Amino acid sequence: MTDPTPVDPAKDAAARAAVALVENGMKLGLGTGSTAKIFVDRLAERVHAEGMDLRLASTSKATADQARALGLVVEELDDLGWLDLTIDGADEVDPDLNLIKGGGAAHLREKIVATASDRMVVVADGGKVVDMLGKFKLPVEVIPFGWESTRTHIERVLTDLGMEGRPVVLRQKDGKPVITDEANYILDLALEEIHDAPRLARALNAIAGVVEHGLFLNICQLAIIGRPDGTVVELLREDIE
Ligand SMILES: O=C(CO)[C@H](O)[C@H](O)COP(=O)(O)O
């Protein structure tokens, strides 16, 4: 049965441009979220049309299921070793190509896969481009054991960094905690503005119950931003450095 959801033309434009970056024989990481989903659809079309030979690893069970349903073979990351390229979405992209990710609760695997790749390329619509990270609530994956203590630690870190009183909220669905693919919880931090993302990242990583936060700093090399008219704008890291 075909998916009745209309395809967002901006996301579709970004996804199509990203598919053009894929070369035969590549080891490729597949992202998670609605834009990554369109990318996987378009990738499957090209693989079948051209008989491409790719080796694929996924950042989530959801994407692996989608890819397999489209006739693609998805392997374990550890069977592939290092990847040539990962294509993924993002919740926010700043002018230095730093990102917030994890809106789909997949940022832990997404970061493992992206940082095990020669190149990470983001596909997104223009609504994701921001001057400063932080409007999108920063997802932090935490161990369920002692999660309320971990939340207290995070609140103290925010106070130390001048962000006292910012809400730190357990992500829930239907009144129950959202459970990640790694069986953890997500805390969403409503920060509004992140002035020193590296310092915040270091402080969060130092808390015992924190598994991983959704700040992707110096990981993305290229952002392909789709527009509703079907064109794209490419933001390149080497233009910034
Ligand atoms: O980080 C992610 C999932 O954890 C997604 O890449 C991010 O939420 C963007 O998703 P979408 O393309 O649906 O806006």
The ligand as a Gaussian input file, in Angstrom:
#p B3LYP/6-31G(d) Opt

LIG

0 1
 O       17.108000      14.053000      14.851000
 C       16.196000      13.479000      14.316000
 C       15.572000      12.263000      14.888000
 O       16.102000      11.958000      16.139000
 C       15.636000      13.985000      13.031000
 O       16.647000      13.975000      12.090000
 C       15.127000      15.352000      13.249000
 O       14.134000      15.300000      14.274000
 C       14.547000      15.973000      11.988000
 O       13.397000      15.283000      11.624000
 P       12.449000      15.783000      10.453000
 O       13.195000      15.575000       9.178000
 O       11.223000      14.923000      10.590000
 O       12.136000      17.236000      10.718000

